[in-house]
Amino acid sequence: MKIMIILLALFLFLYGCDTIVCEQPYMQVGSECCLDKDNNKICDSDEAINGETNMVITEKEPKIIEKEVKKYVCWNGLVVDSPEKCPKKEEKEDEEAGRKISIPSLEKQNERGTVIKNVNLTPACPNGVRGGRVYYKVGTVPDEMVFELKEAGKKYREVYRRDGLYEGDVYFAVCEKCSGNQIEFRVEEGKAYIFRIMFNQSTVYSRIEYSNEHLIDTREGSGYMLKVC
């Protein structure tokens, strides 16, 4: 009888060692305990996994709105909404020559309300010497055309005259005595000239039209003097 009691006590002791007790906020799952903070009888770790599995992430594509904004950079670096807001006369730094040069004020409103389509000046090499090309285009052939120059503070003077054409070009050279079949007029080195064309439209419109003013800069470091011919 004593032996039976001892065996029963030993059996109960071993059985008690295998019994697992989980206290809140834990719950028993098999032979383990898991965290169940919200006490919904589901392990928090299982809820996290299920939540990640069922999670659907949607991304909305950004809407790009493009708006064109026009800005203009003046000769002095000022950024404005329209060319008319640029200062007309001051000084600018000539980066190539490394010195300051005075820029004359140029009239850029002459061609409004006229039949002048385009007047443009670019460096060129007429007859192999440094100079420039004057390109012009009009909507109506004028009676004649007069090419004029002046220096700042002085009056315009005629340097070349020709019959009117719809479109064409005229060449000038930076020299004192050079000549050639491609050179219509000459300018001196080391100066700043203001240039314009007079279009005589008396026959058709009974008026005289002038192009916008352009700068012919023959000073050191200018585009005309840096032209390699």
C-alpha positions in Angstrom: 0.0 0.0 0.0 2.8 2.4 0.9 4.4 1.7 -2.4 1.2 2.5 -4.3 1.0 5.9 -2.6 4.6 6.8 -3.4 4.0 5.9 -7.1 0.9 8.0 -7.3 2.7 11.0 -5.7 5.5 10.6 -8.2 3.1 10.5 -11.1 1.3 13.6 -10.0 4.6 15.5 -9.6 5.8 14.6 -13.1 2.4 15.5 -14.6 2.5 18.9 -12.8 5.9 19.7 -14.3 4.4 19.4 -17.9 1.4 21.6 -17.2 1.9 25.2 -18.6 0.0 28.1 -17.1 -0.1 31.4 -19.2 -1.2 34.6 -17.3 -2.7 37.6 -19.0 -1.9 39.3 -21.3 -0.6 35.9 -22.5 -2.6 33.0 -23.8 -1.7 29.3 -24.1 -1.2 27.9 -27.6 -0.3 24.3 -27.4 2.7 24.0 -25.2 3.6 27.7 -25.5 2.3 31.1 -24.5 1.8 34.0 -26.9 1.0 37.7 -26.3 -2.7 38.6 -26.6 -3.0 42.3 -25.5 -6.5 42.9 -26.8 -7.7 39.6 -25.3 -9.4 38.4 -28.5 -8.0 34.9 -28.2 -5.7 35.5 -31.2 -2.0 35.8 -30.8 -0.8 39.4 -31.6 1.9 37.9 -33.8 -0.7 36.1 -35.9 -2.8 39.3 -36.2 0.4 41.2 -37.4 1.1 38.6 -40.1 -2.5 38.5 -41.3 -2.6 42.3 -41.3 0.5 42.5 -43.5 -0.8 39.8 -45.8 -4.2 41.5 -46.3 -2.8 44.9 -46.6 -3.2 46.5 -50.0 -1.0 49.6 -50.7 -2.2 51.9 -53.4 -0.2 54.8 -54.8 -1.7 57.6 -56.7 0.4 58.9 -59.5 1.4 62.5 -59.1 -0.3 65.0 -61.5 2.3 67.1 -63.3 1.1 70.5 -64.5 3.4 72.2 -66.9 3.2 75.9 -67.4 5.4 77.8 -69.8 6.9 81.0 -68.4 8.9 83.3 -70.6 11.7 85.3 -69.1 14.2 87.6 -70.7 17.8 88.3 -69.6 19.0 91.9 -70.1 22.5 92.8 -71.1 23.3 93.5 -67.4 22.0 90.2 -66.2 18.6 91.5 -65.0 15.8 89.0 -65.5 12.5 90.6 -66.7 9.1 89.6 -68.1 9.6 91.5 -71.4 12.5 93.1 -73.3 11.0 96.5 -72.9 11.8 96.4 -69.1 15.5 96.1 -69.7 17.6 99.2 -68.9 18.6 100.9 -72.1 22.0 102.3 -71.2 24.6 101.5 -68.6 27.8 99.6 -68.4 28.4 95.9 -68.8 31.4 93.7 -68.1 33.1 92.4 -71.3 34.3 89.0 -70.1 36.5 88.3 -73.1 38.4 91.6 -72.8 38.2 91.8 -69.0 37.3 95.5 -68.9 34.1 97.6 -68.8 32.7 99.2 -71.9 30.0 101.8 -72.4 27.0 100.5 -74.3 25.0 103.2 -76.2 21.2 103.3 -75.8 19.5 101.6 -78.8 16.0 102.3 -80.1 14.2 99.0 -80.6 10.7 100.2 -81.4 11.2 101.7 -84.8 9.9 98.7 -86.7 6.5 98.6 -85.0 3.7 99.3 -87.6 6.1 99.0 -90.6 6.6 96.4 -93.3 10.1 95.7 -92.2 10.4 91.9 -91.5 13.9 91.6 -90.3 17.2 93.5 -90.1 20.1 91.6 -88.5 23.9 92.2 -88.2 26.5 89.5 -87.7 30.3 89.4 -87.8 31.7 88.3 -91.2 34.8 88.3 -93.4 34.1 90.3 -96.6 37.0 89.9 -99.0 39.0 88.2 -96.3 39.0 91.1 -93.8 37.2 91.5 -90.5 33.8 93.1 -90.8 30.1 92.3 -90.7 27.0 91.3 -92.7 23.8 93.3 -92.7 20.8 91.2 -93.7 17.4 92.8 -94.4 13.9 91.7 -95.5 10.8 93.8 -96.0 7.2 93.1 -97.0 7.0 95.7 -99.7 9.8 96.8 -102.0 10.9 100.4 -101.0 11.9 103.1 -103.5 15.4 103.1 -102.1 17.4 102.2 -99.0 19.9 104.3 -97.1 22.4 102.7 -94.6 23.2 105.1 -91.8 25.8 105.2 -89.0 26.4 107.5 -86.0 28.5 107.6 -82.9 27.0 108.3 -79.5 26.0 111.9 -79.1 26.3 112.6 -82.9 23.9 112.7 -85.8 23.4 110.0 -88.3 25.4 110.1 -91.6 24.8 108.1 -94.8 27.4 105.4 -95.5 25.7 103.5 -98.4 22.7 103.9 -100.6 21.0 101.4 -103.0 17.8 100.7 -104.8 15.1 98.9 -102.9 14.8 95.1 -102.7 12.6 92.6 -100.9 15.6 90.8 -99.4 19.3 91.0 -99.5 22.6 91.7 -97.6 25.3 94.3 -97.5 28.8 93.8 -96.1 31.1 96.3 -94.3 34.7 96.1 -93.3 36.6 97.2 -90.1 39.4 99.2 -91.7 40.2 102.6 -93.0 41.3 102.1 -96.6 40.5 98.5 -97.5 38.3 97.9 -100.6 36.8 95.0 -102.5 33.8 94.0 -104.5 32.0 92.7 -101.4 32.6 95.8 -99.2 29.9 98.4 -99.4 31.1 100.6 -96.5 33.8 100.8 -93.8 34.0 101.5 -90.1 37.1 102.3 -88.0 38.6 100.1 -85.3 38.2 101.0 -81.7 34.8 102.6 -81.8 31.1 101.9 -81.1 28.7 102.8 -83.9 24.9 102.9 -83.9 23.5 101.5 -87.2 20.1 101.7 -88.9 18.5 101.4 -92.4 16.1 104.0 -93.9 13.5 102.5 -96.2 11.9 105.0 -98.5 8.3 103.8 -98.9 6.9 107.1 -100.4 5.5 105.5 -103.5 3.3 102.8 -101.8 2.7 104.2 -98.3 3.8 107.9 -98.5 6.2 107.5 -95.6 9.8 106.8 -94.5 10.4 103.7 -92.3 13.5 103.1 -90.1 14.8 99.8 -88.8 15.6 99.2 -85.2 19.0 100.4 -84.1 22.0 98.0 -83.9 25.4 98.2 -82.3 28.6 97.8 -84.4 31.3 97.5 -81.8 34.8 97.5 -83.1 36.6 97.9 -79.8 39.0 95.3 -78.5 37.2 92.1 -77.3 34.0 92.6 -79.3 32.5 90.0 -81.5 33.6 91.8 -84.7 37.2 92.1 -83.5 37.3 88.5 -82.3 36.2 87.2 -85.7 39.0 85.2 -87.3 39.3 85.8 -91.0 
